[in-house]
């Protein structure tokens, strides 16, 4: 679940530049060192890649790979399907029959 949330934040972060590890930590409301570990696992899985910030070499910018894009799309489709299933069963008792 945390991988999905991280990929979603990386994909949708509103900025002119890629998101940094610190910004990811802030968005996920986790500590910086936890975000570093999460990014390391995502990077090892080839879902994101780090790029050194040219303006500040201490910062890592996060870029989603093609594999990360596919993974996020697959997870989003699966979650949407599950929400449709849950929604139908949840709303069924409240529907008014003609």
Residue frames relative to the residue before (quaternion, step in Angstrom):
aa qw qx qy qz dx dy dz
X 1.0000 0.0000 0.0000 0.0000 0.00 0.00 0.00
X 0.6591 0.5100 -0.3197 0.4508 3.59 0.95 -0.82
X 0.6026 0.5437 -0.3629 0.4578 3.60 1.06 -0.66
X 0.6508 0.5161 -0.3126 0.4608 3.57 0.92 -0.94
X 0.6618 0.5030 -0.3074 0.4632 3.58 0.88 -0.91
X 0.6588 0.5063 -0.3113 0.4612 3.58 0.94 -0.86
X 0.6555 0.5018 -0.3129 0.4696 3.60 0.90 -0.88
X 0.6441 0.5258 -0.3165 0.4566 3.56 0.99 -0.83
X 0.6544 0.4946 -0.3091 0.4813 3.61 0.96 -0.82
X 0.6511 0.5145 -0.3203 0.4569 3.60 0.90 -0.90
X 0.6786 0.5028 -0.2807 0.4560 3.58 0.95 -0.91
X 0.8078 0.3335 -0.1395 0.4655 3.59 0.86 -0.95
X 0.3887 0.7381 -0.4821 0.2676 3.60 1.23 0.03
X 0.3084 -0.7705 0.5356 0.1562 3.57 -0.75 1.08
X 0.4087 0.6634 -0.5337 0.3288 3.51 -0.31 1.28
X 0.5444 -0.6041 0.4662 0.3483 3.54 -1.26 0.34
X 0.7392 0.3196 -0.1764 0.5660 3.56 1.27 -0.42
X 0.6338 -0.5163 0.3919 0.4221 3.59 -1.20 0.33
X 0.5841 -0.5878 0.4387 0.3478 3.55 -1.22 0.53
X 0.3527 -0.7088 0.5671 0.2269 3.56 -1.16 0.62
X 0.6622 -0.4784 0.3825 0.4317 3.56 -1.29 0.24
X 0.6485 0.5272 -0.3152 0.4496 3.60 0.97 -0.82
X 0.6590 0.4935 -0.3029 0.4801 3.58 0.99 -0.82
X 0.6139 0.5339 -0.3419 0.4703 3.57 1.07 -0.72
X 0.6360 0.5246 -0.3237 0.4643 3.58 0.93 -0.89
X 0.6605 0.5124 -0.3017 0.4584 3.57 0.93 -0.91
X 0.6778 0.4999 -0.2892 0.4550 3.58 0.89 -0.93
X 0.7193 0.4165 -0.2363 0.5033 3.59 1.03 -0.80
X 0.3315 -0.7650 0.4757 0.2804 3.55 1.34 -0.24
X 0.4803 0.5994 -0.4747 0.4297 3.50 0.85 1.13
X 0.6090 -0.5512 0.4155 0.3908 3.57 -1.25 0.31
X 0.6574 -0.5406 0.3608 0.3813 3.54 -1.19 0.65
X 0.6836 0.4839 -0.3100 0.4500 3.61 0.83 -0.90
X 0.6073 0.5288 -0.3573 0.4731 3.61 1.13 -0.52
X 0.6393 0.5161 -0.3172 0.4736 3.58 1.05 -0.77
X 0.6104 0.5456 -0.3469 0.4575 3.58 1.04 -0.75
X 0.6674 0.4920 -0.2977 0.4732 3.60 0.92 -0.88
X 0.6389 0.5239 -0.3159 0.4663 3.57 0.99 -0.86
X 0.6670 0.4885 -0.2977 0.4773 3.58 0.91 -0.90
X 0.6167 0.5387 -0.3494 0.4554 3.60 1.01 -0.71
X 0.6701 0.4819 -0.3013 0.4774 3.60 0.97 -0.82
X 0.6455 0.5050 -0.3185 0.4763 3.60 0.99 -0.78
X 0.6467 0.5162 -0.3060 0.4709 3.56 1.06 -0.78
X 0.6479 0.5133 -0.3155 0.4660 3.58 0.98 -0.85
X 0.6826 0.4548 -0.2719 0.5033 3.58 1.15 -0.65
X 0.4199 -0.7422 0.4193 0.3113 3.58 1.39 0.05
X 0.4077 0.7055 -0.4752 0.3320 3.58 1.10 0.75
X 0.7661 0.0873 -0.0734 0.6325 3.57 1.24 -0.49
X 0.1629 -0.7531 0.6185 0.1540 3.52 -1.29 0.23
X 0.4052 -0.6918 0.5482 0.2379 3.51 -1.20 0.67
X 0.0536 -0.7584 0.6485 0.0381 3.50 -1.18 0.68
X 0.4333 -0.6978 0.5030 0.2689 3.55 -0.84 0.95
X 0.4581 -0.6717 0.5152 0.2712 3.55 -0.97 0.93
X 0.4248 -0.7245 0.4838 0.2462 3.59 -0.69 1.09
X 0.6883 0.4889 -0.2782 0.4581 3.58 1.09 -0.67
X 0.7850 0.0705 -0.0149 0.6153 3.57 1.16 -0.59
X 0.2815 -0.8277 0.4642 0.1419 3.55 -0.02 1.32
X 0.5704 0.5860 -0.3919 0.4216 3.60 1.25 -0.15
X 0.6849 0.4890 -0.2723 0.4666 3.59 1.20 -0.50
X 0.2310 -0.7401 0.6152 0.1430 3.53 -1.15 0.75
X 0.2418 -0.7424 0.6106 0.1327 3.53 -0.96 0.95
X 0.2784 -0.7789 0.5441 0.1408 3.56 -1.01 0.80
X 0.0583 -0.7882 0.6125 -0.0156 3.52 -0.83 1.08
X 0.3829 -0.7206 0.5274 0.2368 3.56 -0.90 0.89
X 0.3646 -0.7190 0.5496 0.2193 3.57 -1.00 0.83
X 0.6795 -0.4491 0.3666 0.4496 3.57 -1.29 0.11
X 0.6334 0.5209 -0.3288 0.4684 3.59 1.03 -0.75
X 0.6323 0.5251 -0.3200 0.4712 3.58 1.06 -0.73
X 0.6288 0.5311 -0.3214 0.4682 3.57 1.02 -0.81
X 0.6678 0.4919 -0.2970 0.4733 3.59 0.94 -0.91
X 0.6430 0.5299 -0.3154 0.4542 3.57 0.95 -0.90
X 0.6656 0.4977 -0.2986 0.4692 3.57 0.90 -0.92
X 0.6533 0.5083 -0.3154 0.4641 3.61 0.93 -0.84
X 0.6565 0.5092 -0.3083 0.4634 3.59 0.97 -0.85
X 0.6705 0.4909 -0.2961 0.4708 3.57 0.94 -0.88
X 0.6407 0.5238 -0.3242 0.4583 3.58 0.97 -0.82
X 0.6504 0.5092 -0.3137 0.4683 3.59 0.97 -0.83
X 0.6580 0.5019 -0.3071 0.4698 3.59 0.96 -0.84
X 0.6628 0.4982 -0.3054 0.4682 3.59 0.96 -0.84
X 0.6392 0.5242 -0.3263 0.4585 3.59 0.99 -0.79
X 0.6454 0.5148 -0.3150 0.4682 3.58 0.97 -0.84
X 0.6638 0.4983 -0.2998 0.4704 3.58 0.94 -0.88
X 0.6412 0.5153 -0.3217 0.4689 3.59 1.00 -0.77
X 0.6197 0.5275 -0.3411 0.4704 3.58 1.05 -0.70
X 0.6485 0.5120 -0.3140 0.4675 3.58 0.97 -0.86
X 0.6852 0.4730 -0.2816 0.4769 3.56 0.85 -0.97
X 0.6454 0.5392 -0.3184 0.4373 3.56 0.94 -0.86
X 0.6601 0.5045 -0.3120 0.4609 3.57 0.91 -0.87
X 0.7038 0.4492 -0.2796 0.4741 3.59 0.84 -0.89
X 0.6391 0.5260 -0.3243 0.4579 3.59 1.09 -0.67
X 0.7482 0.4252 -0.2209 0.4589 3.58 0.88 -0.95
X 0.4684 0.7220 -0.4236 0.2827 3.60 1.17 -0.45
X 0.6946 0.4697 -0.3112 0.4473 3.68 0.76 -0.83
X 0.7009 0.4824 -0.2624 0.4552 3.60 1.17 -0.52
X 0.5363 0.6340 -0.4106 0.3766 3.59 1.23 -0.19
X 0.3593 -0.7198 0.5577 0.2042 3.53 -1.01 0.88
X 0.3117 -0.7488 0.5590 0.1721 3.54 -0.83 1.01
X 0.4580 -0.6950 0.4747 0.2860 3.65 -0.88 0.87
